[in-house]
């Protein structure tokens, strides 16, 4: 979306369906704004003057004061007053570009420093700082030119509200650029230096923008984003650099110090790549994979230096957030033993707790990889299909994830109830909860076969409340799926017994754990598909739960169970089918009022020749009977028993008019007539 203001009171915006169209229009606007006013006027004149009127209505060139020490106050006043409207800002930018004003201000800066004119330096700080709020990329390009950017940083050292900073000294002496692998492209190297200095200005020198000022600094963010994208595109084309980078990472003889520098360099490249569009970023990642990117990351994960491992996890997290299929493809392509597989390396870092400071990042990374919503079948990449990856995960990796939980819950209490193990088991339950929510039958089979819920509920005996709460939360996640397989599994293994025992032992404490358990039972009480769980709870635990009267949950559970039992003991309701309503008590039949009369049925079955339908109003008592069949007069064909429906599958020459088995209407007010009236037997029409 592109927005602008007209007449200081009217805001106008243009929205685009695609970003490409917005970028094209915006590039054209910035290109026109970047032109010097003289060139623009000449172009308008050559075009026949058709744009003169619009130019006059748009921003006009303003006259800036002479760039002199005595005029600094006037310059600052004119710059600040231009912030009041967009038109004035554009006019000021055109004037600065036209008069080549920034190099003149830099000369004044050197003069003030030589004369130690502190007041003038403070005014120059305010002027340069205000230039950033003009929010024009064309102006930023002038300020960040290689010959001027150091002087711009020097101007920003003289903040009137702070002691003088030493930014230039820091950047030239303390923060020195180090080329881990030399670049052969001088333009790329200059772009890297410029980007570093601009980022330093944004993050260190300029104060944190307020909510209002943040919108006025969008051009600075765009400038950095475009610079980083240009750097990544240049690196992508430098095959010599990429080959050298990954070769040194995979070289076993690389020293520890050099290896760390290589890891940090790769992380910086991946951070810069976030400036690319999603499609371009995916293409860049695949390009890196052709040089051994995933193999290098695997080496970094197994490196015995915590900083390198943390760097590798950072890189993987940035890739997995939007392009996790790249990682899953690599996992499925591995043919080595289980311990050396990529996913098992990640799980080992978590369950072995080698580096606790990165456990949270590892949990997030693992969840992104196994989340079935992220597993999409892409064109040309069938290995990313959901079932294929999940089969691989449950076959080769699930046991590695579950090992600590299974080992510490083998008995009725937690074997190692330490704070470290409690945090680890909480992380494992977090991942398991995602599996239960997203993996359907894969995790269901695993949970039932391994009695995972029974093992998890052992954690209620832990002295760490957060772990016991995680166990209740996991049980609630399973019950919330409304899966009858899980319900039967819970009933068969009596898995709510530990929860009831724990709840009763807690008494009437008002805490988060008790509230979570009450919410679990409240959900079961209200859920219509949890009848088996309701019966199981009432029949097995109501004697223990009857004393809990500060909530109505358990009373409602008992009441619902009683209602279900009463409903089951009542006789079945009348059934409707085939046009008949059968009353279970009397055994009599009545015609469904929605069924057609026999005369209407016969009329619809009349031959095209126009023969009238047979009349059945006199009953069927005159028809001969034999066994359960009624014979039609004039034929030797038996009538099928009552209950069979009409069929049109007979050939036309032998087609019999078969009538639906609707019975005659009875007078609802006379039961005696209903009992004395014989049942009509439908006739067959012979041709």
C-alpha positions as MATLAB code, in Angstrom:
seq = 'XXXXXXXXXXXXXXXXXXXXXXXXXXXXXXXXXXXXXXXXXXXXXXXXXXXXXXXXXXXXXXXXXXXXXXXXXXXXXXXXXXXXXXXXXXXXXXXXXXXXXXXXXXXXXXXXXXXXXXXXXXXXXXXXXXXXXXXXXXXXXXXXXXXXXXXXXXXXXXXXXXXXXXXXXXXXXXXXXXXXXXXXXXXXXXXXXXXXXXXXXXXXXXXXXXXXXXXXXXXXXXXXXXXXXXXXXXXXXXXXXXXXXXXXXXXXXXXXXXXXXXXXXXXXXXXXXXXXXXXXXXXXXXXXXXXXXXXXXXXXXXXXXXXXXXXXXXXXXXXXXXXXXXXXXXXXXXXXXXXXXXXXXXXXXXXXXXXXXXXXXXXXXXXXXXXXXXXXXXXXXXXXXXXXXXXXXXXXXXXXXXXXXXXXXXXXXXXXXXXXXXXXXXXXXXXXXXXXXXXXXXXXXXXXXXXXXXXXXXXXXXXXXXXXXXXXXXXXXXXXXXXXXXXXXXXXXXXXXXXXXXXXXXXXXXXXXXXXXXXXXXXXXXXXXXXXXXXXXXXXXXXXXXXXXXXXXXXXXXXXXXXXXXXXXXXXXXXXXXXXXXXXXXXXXXXXXXXXXXXXXXXXXXXXXXXXXXXXXXXXXXXXXXXXXXXXXXXXXXXXXXXXXXXXXXXXXXXXXXXXXXXXXXXXXXXXXXXXXXXXXXXXXXX';
ca = [
       0.000    0.000    0.000;
       1.211    3.521   -0.864;
      -0.203    6.470    1.081;
       0.199   10.225    0.820;
      -1.431   13.412    2.121;
      -2.965   16.224    0.121;
      -4.059   19.647    1.382;
      -2.775   18.692    4.852;
      -6.167   17.168    5.687;
      -6.867   14.471    3.113;
      -5.034   11.145    3.169;
      -5.091    9.004    0.044;
      -3.905    5.415   -0.356;
      -3.394    2.997   -3.239;
      -3.536   -0.713   -2.443;
      -2.238   -3.521   -4.635;
      -3.133   -7.201   -4.790;
       0.490   -8.191   -5.364;
       3.664   -6.766   -3.869;
       5.313   -6.707   -7.286;
       2.923   -4.070   -8.580;
       3.383   -1.964   -5.458;
       7.181   -2.151   -5.803;
       7.056   -1.061   -9.438;
       4.929    1.991   -8.685;
       7.007    2.902   -5.647;
      10.272    2.598   -7.597;
       8.861    4.926  -10.225;
       7.842    7.458   -7.570;
      11.251    7.408   -5.888;
      12.947    7.680   -9.272;
      11.003   10.831  -10.076;
      11.656   12.281   -6.637;
      15.367   11.598   -7.044;
      15.600   13.726  -10.166;
      16.907   17.185   -9.749;
      14.223   19.777  -10.170;
      15.960   21.239  -13.226;
      15.973   17.904  -15.032;
      12.345   17.332  -14.081;
      11.279   20.740  -15.380;
      13.178   20.177  -18.610;
      11.482   16.809  -19.093;
       8.097   18.384  -18.511;
       8.817   21.166  -21.001;
       9.925   18.712  -23.686;
       6.758   16.670  -23.174;
       4.665   19.599  -24.344;
       3.734   21.074  -20.995;
       1.047   18.498  -20.267;
       2.351   18.004  -16.728;
       2.991   21.658  -15.913;
      -0.312   22.119  -14.136;
       0.214   19.014  -12.005;
       3.785   20.052  -11.234;
       2.577   23.422  -10.043;
       0.080   21.725   -7.761;
       2.768   19.371   -6.388;
       5.821   20.153   -4.239;
       7.651   23.294   -5.258;
      11.344   23.939   -4.915;
      12.080   25.946   -1.753;
      14.978   28.282   -1.259;
      17.278   27.213    1.530;
      19.402   29.715    3.491;
      23.077   29.948    2.542;
      25.109   27.202    4.140;
      27.055   29.389    6.573;
      27.801   29.271   10.289;
      25.727   32.372   10.917;
      22.704   30.801    9.192;
      22.619   27.479   11.087;
      19.635   28.559   13.197;
      17.660   29.522   10.076;
      18.543   26.238    8.400;
      17.371   24.237   11.423;
      14.135   26.216   11.665;
      13.288   25.654    8.008;
      14.070   21.951    8.249;
      11.857   21.429   11.303;
       8.928   23.410    9.869;
       9.002   21.170    6.781;
       7.954   18.176    8.894;
       4.421   19.555    9.217;
       3.229   18.207    5.854;
       4.254   15.713    3.213;
       4.302   18.374    0.482;
       6.764   20.505    2.439;
       8.967   17.478    3.104;
       9.124   16.629   -0.584;
       9.905   20.249   -1.469;
      12.733   20.321    1.089;
      14.239   17.076   -0.219;
      14.187   18.434   -3.784;
      15.952   21.579   -2.610;
      18.616   19.623   -0.695;
      19.312   17.443   -3.715;
      19.291   20.369   -6.119;
      21.664   22.563   -4.088;
      23.995   19.685   -3.129;
      23.366   20.790    0.428;
      24.641   17.810    2.427;
      28.327   18.138    1.366;
      28.091   21.828    2.315;
      26.801   20.905    5.777;
      29.677   18.453    6.148;
      32.117   21.285    5.440;
      30.434   23.340    8.160;
      30.821   20.364   10.500;
      34.594   20.236    9.943;
      34.776   24.001   10.442;
      32.852   23.798   13.736;
      35.080   20.979   14.984;
      38.227   22.941   14.122;
      36.862   26.015   15.912;
      35.425   23.898   18.763;
      32.091   25.580   18.153;
      29.962   23.382   20.430;
      26.775   25.326   19.813;
      27.116   24.937   16.055;
      27.850   21.215   16.441;
      24.661   20.764   18.494;
      22.613   22.500   15.804;
      24.184   20.324   13.106;
      23.265   17.226   15.160;
      19.632   18.323   15.214;
      19.652   19.105   11.474;
      21.139   15.724   10.485;
      18.818   13.878   12.872;
      15.814   15.646   11.345;
      16.915   14.507    7.881;
      16.188   10.918    8.967;
      12.599   11.884    9.819;
      12.053   13.159    6.277;
      11.803    9.432    5.446;
      13.197    9.667    1.893;
      15.407    6.941    0.461;
      16.923    9.328   -2.092;
      18.119   11.575    0.748;
      19.520    8.603    2.682;
      21.496    7.546   -0.370;
      23.199   10.958   -0.370;
      23.907   10.828    3.373;
      25.301    7.275    3.262;
      27.683    7.799    0.358;
      31.139    6.376    1.062;
      32.752    9.825    1.170;
      30.204   11.309    3.573;
      28.862    8.595    5.907;
      31.757    8.871    8.410;
      31.174   12.622    8.711;
      27.430   12.004    9.200;
      28.329    9.687   12.088;
      30.613   12.431   13.407;
      27.729   14.941   13.367;
      25.637   12.500   15.390;
      28.269   12.393   18.141;
      27.229   15.843   19.415;
      23.868   15.179   21.032;
      23.009   18.265   23.128;
      21.438   16.073   25.819;
      24.397   13.711   26.241;
      28.162   13.866   26.635;
      30.102   13.652   23.409;
      30.254   10.075   22.082;
      33.189    8.418   20.316;
      31.437    6.586   17.524;
      34.106    7.206   14.863;
      36.851    6.033   17.171;
      34.930    2.871   17.997;
      34.264    2.024   14.367;
      37.793    2.713   13.147;
      39.850    1.202   15.962;
      37.762   -1.078   18.188;
      35.223   -2.554   15.780;
      37.369   -3.695   12.896;
      36.153   -5.677    9.925;
      37.619   -9.163    9.736;
      37.431  -11.206    6.572;
      37.225  -14.848    7.576;
      37.199  -15.695    3.885;
      38.306  -12.855    1.567;
      35.852  -11.390   -0.945;
      37.073  -10.848   -4.459;
      34.320   -8.341   -5.252;
      35.238   -4.771   -4.141;
      31.682   -3.503   -4.665;
      30.341   -6.243   -2.390;
      32.916   -5.368    0.261;
      31.955   -1.665    0.103;
      28.279   -2.584    0.407;
      29.018   -4.682    3.503;
      30.897   -1.798    5.158;
      28.097    0.633    4.350;
      25.439   -1.715    5.717;
      27.344   -2.181    8.950;
      27.677    1.581    9.486;
      24.012    2.257    8.685;
      22.941   -0.500   11.053;
      25.184    1.013   13.725;
      23.475    4.383   13.222;
      20.042    2.786   13.512;
      20.699    0.581   16.545;
      23.270    2.570   18.540;
      23.316    6.244   17.657;
      19.700    7.130   16.966;
      17.421    6.890   19.998;
      14.768    4.198   20.066;
      11.896    5.655   18.015;
       8.534    6.179   19.612;
       5.381    4.694   18.107;
       4.897    7.894   16.099;
       8.518    8.170   15.008;
       8.702    4.506   13.974;
       6.551    5.213   10.917;
       8.833    8.130   10.034;
      11.881    5.822    9.941;
      10.519    3.232    7.513;
      12.843    4.375    4.727;
      15.872    3.588    6.880;
      14.573    0.062    7.418;
      13.936   -0.297    3.679;
      17.439    0.941    2.882;
      18.966   -1.720    5.117;
      16.706   -4.445    3.742;
      17.622   -3.647    0.129;
      21.317   -3.530    0.994;
      21.190   -6.936    2.690;
      19.313   -8.432   -0.234;
      21.970   -7.091   -2.627;
      24.721   -8.606   -0.473;
      23.062  -12.036   -0.415;
      22.495  -11.982   -4.171;
      26.183  -11.159   -4.691;
      27.279  -13.962   -2.349;
      24.970  -16.387   -4.140;
      26.766  -15.641   -7.391;
      30.226  -16.031   -5.824;
      30.672  -19.793   -6.085;
      34.344  -19.607   -5.111;
      33.486  -17.983   -1.795;
      30.729  -20.512   -0.966;
      32.877  -23.473   -1.907;
      35.704  -22.242    0.315;
      33.336  -21.578    3.226;
      31.788  -25.050    3.348;
      35.043  -26.818    2.525;
      36.736  -25.294    5.570;
      33.756  -26.142    7.826;
      33.867  -29.779    6.720;
      37.664  -29.979    7.016;
      38.638  -31.886   10.171;
      41.952  -29.984   10.319;
      40.327  -26.553   10.736;
      41.379  -25.028   14.058;
      38.817  -24.365   16.788;
      39.159  -20.586   16.536;
      38.799  -20.595   12.760;
      35.844  -22.988   12.987;
      33.997  -20.626   15.325;
      34.620  -17.706   12.980;
      33.276  -19.739   10.059;
      30.167  -20.643   12.059;
      29.542  -17.002   12.968;
      30.039  -15.958    9.345;
      27.481  -18.515    8.167;
      24.993  -17.302   10.780;
      25.478  -13.697    9.608;
      24.789  -14.755    6.030;
      21.598  -16.529    7.111;
      20.446  -13.450    9.052;
      20.973  -11.268    5.984;
      19.060  -13.776    3.846;
      15.889  -13.009    5.838;
      15.668   -9.806    3.775;
      14.875  -11.856    0.670;
      11.374  -12.695   -0.514;
      10.155  -16.173    0.456;
      10.638  -17.662   -3.001;
      14.091  -16.090   -3.391;
      15.041  -17.256    0.088;
      14.011  -20.839   -0.658;
      16.051  -20.714   -3.854;
      19.058  -19.405   -1.897;
      18.793  -22.185    0.725;
      18.640  -24.843   -1.970;
      21.668  -23.253   -3.608;
      23.563  -23.529   -0.308;
      22.544  -27.188   -0.012;
      24.323  -27.902   -3.284;
      27.574  -26.864   -1.534;
      26.982  -29.114    1.512;
      25.033  -26.767    3.773;
      23.198  -29.508    5.721;
      26.334  -31.588    6.171;
      28.113  -28.531    7.576;
      25.242  -27.819    9.993;
      25.352  -31.442   11.175;
      29.087  -31.094   11.872;
      28.416  -27.886   13.823;
      25.733  -29.628   15.932;
      28.197  -32.321   16.996;
      31.031  -29.851   17.679;
      32.131  -29.831   21.323;
      31.878  -26.068   21.748;
      28.639  -24.653   23.113;
      28.835  -21.410   21.105;
      29.112  -23.340   17.835;
      26.180  -25.627   18.712;
      24.043  -22.634   19.678;
      24.952  -20.965   16.381;
      23.896  -24.063   14.445;
      20.537  -24.160   16.265;
      19.983  -20.464   15.455;
      20.634  -21.152   11.779;
      18.288  -24.146   11.718;
      15.536  -22.186   13.457;
      15.707  -19.430   10.831;
      15.445  -22.017    8.052;
      12.715  -24.119    9.670;
      10.411  -21.188   10.346;
       9.382  -20.873    6.694;
      11.247  -23.622    4.827;
      11.154  -26.689    7.084;
      10.660  -28.973    4.076;
      14.348  -28.492    3.222;
      15.320  -29.995    6.579;
      12.801  -32.844    6.345;
      14.007  -33.767    2.869;
      17.517  -34.091    4.218;
      16.319  -36.192    7.189;
      14.506  -38.617    4.888;
      17.472  -38.867    2.536;
      19.829  -40.138    5.236;
      20.800  -43.799    5.143;
      23.192  -43.991    8.105;
      22.549  -45.553   11.490;
      19.956  -44.140   13.892;
      22.428  -42.434   16.237;
      23.952  -40.458   13.393;
      20.683  -39.300   11.878;
      20.086  -35.569   11.831;
      16.806  -35.583   13.787;
      18.229  -37.919   16.421;
      21.186  -35.563   16.872;
      18.734  -32.775   17.725;
      16.812  -35.049   20.094;
      20.043  -36.152   21.777;
      21.003  -32.531   22.405;
      17.657  -32.111   24.165;
      17.319  -35.333   26.171;
      20.997  -35.460   27.163;
      20.833  -31.784   28.265;
      24.338  -31.070   27.059;
      23.599  -27.344   26.685;
      20.570  -26.372   28.854;
      20.727  -22.767   27.662;
      19.480  -23.780   24.205;
      16.801  -26.290   25.307;
      13.929  -23.904   24.607;
      15.234  -23.236   21.089;
      15.641  -26.965   20.506;
      12.049  -27.669   21.578;
      10.763  -24.993   19.212;
      12.888  -26.352   16.357;
      11.758  -29.960   16.900;
       8.110  -28.893   17.060;
       8.444  -27.027   13.772;
       9.928  -30.098   12.127;
       7.300  -32.606   13.299;
       4.266  -30.314   13.074;
       2.049  -31.948   10.461;
       0.582  -28.585    9.450;
       4.040  -27.601    8.187;
       4.479  -30.853    6.290;
       3.178  -29.947    2.845;
       3.447  -31.997   -0.323;
       5.341  -29.717   -2.699;
       5.521  -30.093   -6.438;
       8.558  -32.125   -7.319;
       9.267  -32.965   -3.664;
       7.156  -35.991   -2.708;
       9.440  -36.817    0.218;
       7.840  -34.034    2.231;
       4.490  -35.774    2.402;
       3.024  -36.093    5.859;
       2.737  -39.865    6.177;
       6.240  -40.545    4.906;
       7.921  -38.244    7.387;
       5.752  -39.303   10.331;
       6.437  -42.992    9.622;
      10.139  -42.192    9.666;
       9.834  -40.187   12.892;
       7.934  -42.881   14.808;
      10.150  -45.647   13.506;
      13.582  -44.114   14.077;
      13.262  -41.171   16.488;
      10.255  -41.463   18.806;
      11.964  -43.904   21.157;
      14.874  -41.459   21.523;
      12.525  -38.695   22.594;
      10.647  -40.932   25.025;
      13.701  -42.553   26.644;
      13.950  -40.219   29.697;
      10.197  -40.394   30.376;
      10.077  -44.175   30.143;
      13.182  -44.573   32.314;
      11.959  -42.297   35.122;
       8.369  -43.603   35.304;
       9.027  -47.349   35.404;
       7.688  -47.526   38.972;
       4.821  -45.778   40.762;
       6.973  -42.730   41.539;
       9.432  -40.580   39.587;
      12.867  -42.143   39.943;
      14.917  -38.898   39.698;
      12.780  -36.051   40.964;
      15.325  -33.266   40.463;
      14.642  -29.798   39.115;
      16.787  -30.495   36.056;
      14.857  -33.665   35.195;
      11.551  -31.900   35.851;
      12.376  -29.252   33.237;
      13.476  -31.923   30.758;
      10.288  -33.961   31.230;
       8.208  -30.792   30.811;
       9.886  -30.194   27.446;
       9.147  -33.786   26.400;
       5.475  -33.429   27.389;
       5.289  -30.218   25.384;
       6.417  -32.084   22.274;
       4.123  -35.037   23.029;
       1.134  -32.702   23.338;
       1.831  -31.418   19.838;
       2.042  -35.004   18.584;
      -1.323  -35.882   20.173;
      -2.928  -32.820   18.646;
      -1.556  -33.180   15.103;
      -0.498  -36.775   14.413;
      -3.853  -38.592   14.863;
      -3.460  -42.339   14.390;
       0.365  -42.400   14.501;
       0.531  -41.112   18.052;
      -2.688  -42.891   19.073;
      -1.202  -46.275   18.247;
       1.986  -45.358   20.072;
       0.200  -44.048   23.174;
      -2.000  -47.124   23.480;
       0.741  -49.662   22.735;
       3.275  -48.098   25.112;
       0.745  -46.949   27.750;
       2.179  -43.461   27.467;
      -0.636  -41.772   29.393;
      -0.163  -44.179   32.287;
       3.530  -43.319   32.377;
       2.816  -39.589   32.189;
       0.388  -39.698   35.121;
       3.166  -41.119   37.301;
       4.561  -37.579   37.157;
       1.756  -36.507   39.507;
       3.938  -37.859   42.303;
       6.644  -35.294   41.502;
       7.370  -32.575   44.037;
       7.576  -30.030   41.187;
       4.146  -28.534   40.635;
       4.812  -27.431   37.067;
       5.579  -31.028   36.069;
       2.406  -32.395   37.707;
       0.431  -29.667   35.947;
       2.011  -30.651   32.622;
       0.850  -34.253   33.209;
      -2.756  -33.114   33.827;
      -2.563  -30.889   30.761;
      -1.433  -33.839   28.638;
      -4.362  -35.958   29.875;
      -6.728  -33.086   29.110;
      -5.318  -32.880   25.585;
      -6.096  -36.572   24.987;
      -9.624  -36.366   26.423;
     -10.267  -33.229   24.380;
      -9.794  -35.154   21.126;
     -13.165  -36.902   21.724;
     -11.706  -40.116   20.360;
     -13.523  -43.262   21.520;
     -10.328  -45.297   21.118;
      -8.658  -43.081   23.723;
     -11.752  -43.224   25.956;
     -11.792  -47.018   25.951;
      -8.047  -47.045   26.582;
      -8.521  -44.802   29.642;
     -11.365  -46.951   31.010;
      -9.622  -50.249   30.349;
      -6.425  -49.172   32.114;
      -8.176  -47.210   34.908;
      -6.051  -44.182   34.045;
      -8.110  -41.556   35.857;
      -7.430  -43.251   39.202;
      -4.092  -41.410   39.759;
      -5.770  -38.077   39.018;
      -8.657  -38.746   41.424;
      -6.250  -39.944   44.098;
      -4.103  -36.848   43.695;
      -7.154  -34.554   43.681;
      -8.619  -36.059   46.849;
      -5.247  -35.833   48.578;
      -5.049  -32.136   47.717;
      -8.248  -31.442   49.642;
      -9.941  -28.105   49.131;
      -6.829  -26.196   48.133;
      -7.465  -23.338   45.768;
      -4.577  -23.556   43.312;
      -3.869  -23.942   39.615;
      -3.418  -27.708   39.793;
      -6.789  -28.338   41.448;
      -8.455  -25.978   39.004;
      -6.948  -27.861   36.063;
      -8.288  -31.187   37.390;
     -11.761  -29.737   37.996;
     -11.768  -28.330   34.453;
     -10.909  -31.801   33.132;
     -13.934  -33.352   34.864;
     -16.119  -30.404   33.859;
     -15.237  -31.007   30.236;
     -16.079  -34.715   30.537;
     -19.414  -33.843   32.164;
     -20.414  -31.483   29.347;
     -19.035  -33.451   26.396;
     -21.776  -35.506   24.743;
     -19.285  -38.025   23.266;
     -17.814  -38.915   26.660;
     -20.598  -41.215   27.937;
     -18.191  -44.051   28.613;
     -15.963  -41.780   30.700;
     -18.948  -40.446   32.653;
     -20.079  -43.976   33.546;
     -16.519  -44.970   34.392;
     -16.027  -42.017   36.761;
     -19.381  -42.333   38.524;
     -19.201  -46.096   38.979;
     -15.604  -46.127   40.217;
     -14.844  -42.848   41.968;
     -18.082  -41.194   43.043;
     -17.704  -42.418   46.601;
     -14.477  -40.407   46.842;
     -15.767  -37.371   44.953;
     -19.143  -36.998   46.665;
     -17.541  -34.992   49.454;
     -16.387  -32.303   46.995;
     -19.224  -29.831   47.274;
     -17.532  -26.476   46.604;
     -18.132  -27.051   42.883;
     -21.142  -28.645   41.197;
     -19.050  -30.588   38.680;
     -19.238  -33.998   40.340;
     -22.911  -33.675   41.262;
     -23.612  -32.895   37.586;
     -21.573  -35.930   36.540;
     -23.658  -38.172   38.784;
     -26.905  -36.622   37.558;
     -25.940  -37.126   33.936;
     -25.059  -40.760   34.591;
     -28.435  -41.351   36.203;
     -30.212  -39.738   33.265;
     -28.330  -41.982   30.867;
     -29.282  -45.055   32.872;
     -32.960  -44.009   32.930;
     -32.913  -43.419   29.201;
     -31.465  -46.859   28.544;
     -34.131  -48.541   30.666;
     -37.043  -46.940   28.791;
     -38.723  -48.798   25.853;
     -37.720  -47.869   22.357;
     -39.556  -45.116   20.551;
     -41.793  -45.985   17.542;
     -39.818  -46.588   14.381;
     -40.652  -45.193   10.966;
     -39.726  -47.019    7.788;
     -41.151  -48.232    4.523;
     -44.300  -46.151    4.927;
     -45.303  -48.015    8.143;
     -45.363  -46.913   11.765;
     -45.304  -49.876   14.122;
     -46.476  -49.356   17.677;
     -44.413  -51.637   19.953;
     -47.100  -51.924   22.597;
     -50.174  -52.892   20.555;
     -48.482  -54.490   17.569;
     -50.826  -52.586   15.221;
     -49.740  -50.839   12.055;
     -50.709  -47.395   10.841;
     -49.958  -45.805    7.529;
     -47.399  -43.065    7.396;
     -49.364  -39.892    6.503;
     -46.574  -38.959    4.071;
     -47.182  -42.149    2.053;
     -49.361  -41.974   -1.065;
     -52.855  -43.543   -1.113;
     -53.271  -46.803   -2.978;
     -55.361  -45.117   -5.677;
     -52.647  -42.492   -6.151;
     -49.988  -45.184   -6.344;
     -52.032  -47.116   -8.872;
     -52.592  -43.977  -10.956;
     -48.864  -43.328  -11.194;
     -48.334  -46.939  -12.311;
     -50.995  -46.833  -15.024;
     -49.913  -47.967  -18.522;
     -49.372  -45.318  -21.168;
     -52.332  -46.855  -23.019;
     -54.664  -45.135  -20.567;
     -56.156  -48.200  -18.792;
     -57.720  -47.256  -15.497;
     -56.131  -48.464  -12.293;
     -57.705  -51.381  -10.437;
     -60.072  -50.584   -7.602;
     -59.050  -51.930   -4.203;
     -61.665  -50.148   -2.196;
     -63.758  -53.299   -1.658;
     -60.930  -55.057    0.134;
     -58.936  -58.105   -0.837;
     -60.899  -60.824    0.942;
     -62.080  -62.389   -2.331;
     -58.543  -63.138   -3.473;
     -57.435  -66.748   -3.036;
     -54.601  -67.368   -0.627;
     -52.001  -70.072   -0.354;
     -49.635  -70.011    2.580;
     -48.130  -66.551    2.905;
     -48.951  -65.636   -0.718;
     -52.070  -64.031   -2.179;
     -53.039  -65.022   -5.717;
     -54.316  -62.426   -8.161;
     -57.615  -63.246   -9.818;
     -57.222  -64.503  -13.367;
     -53.571  -65.480  -12.938;
     -51.474  -68.210  -11.413;
     -48.933  -65.761  -10.032;
     -48.673  -65.529   -6.265;
     -48.571  -62.108   -4.615;
     -45.346  -61.456   -2.662;
     -45.689  -61.151    1.105;
     -46.573  -57.790    2.591;
     -43.491  -55.670    3.108;
     -41.930  -55.951   -0.363;
     -41.727  -52.756   -2.402;
     -42.494  -52.058   -6.003;
     -39.770  -52.697   -8.544;
     -39.384  -51.508  -12.099;
     -36.770  -54.065  -13.097;
     -39.254  -56.311  -14.966;
     -39.452  -56.259  -18.776;
     -42.309  -54.158  -20.197;
     -44.234  -57.103  -21.652;
     -44.375  -58.909  -18.293;
     -44.472  -55.844  -16.103;
     -46.722  -56.194  -13.089;
     -48.221  -53.257  -11.356;
     -46.767  -53.562   -7.863;
     -48.246  -51.362   -5.187;
     -46.528  -50.070   -2.077;
     -47.440  -51.829    1.112;
     -49.260  -48.866    2.613;
     -52.276  -50.001    4.585;
     -55.723  -48.418    4.483;
     -56.493  -45.328    6.513;
     -58.210  -46.105    9.757;
     -60.509  -43.873   11.656;
     -58.353  -42.656   14.544;
     -61.460  -42.223   16.700;
     -62.589  -45.857   16.493;
     -60.305  -48.515   17.858;
     -62.943  -51.198   17.419;
     -63.269  -50.499   13.691;
     -59.505  -50.574   13.451;
     -59.342  -54.027   14.949;
     -62.228  -55.442   12.828;
     -61.069  -54.067    9.495;
     -59.150  -56.696    7.470;
     -55.731  -55.823    6.112;
     -55.811  -54.905    2.441;
     -53.779  -57.084    0.168;
     -52.496  -55.237   -2.910;
     -53.339  -56.614   -6.340;
     -51.088  -57.308   -9.261;
     -52.120  -55.991  -12.637;
     -51.826  -58.574  -15.393;
     -51.484  -57.455  -18.956;
];
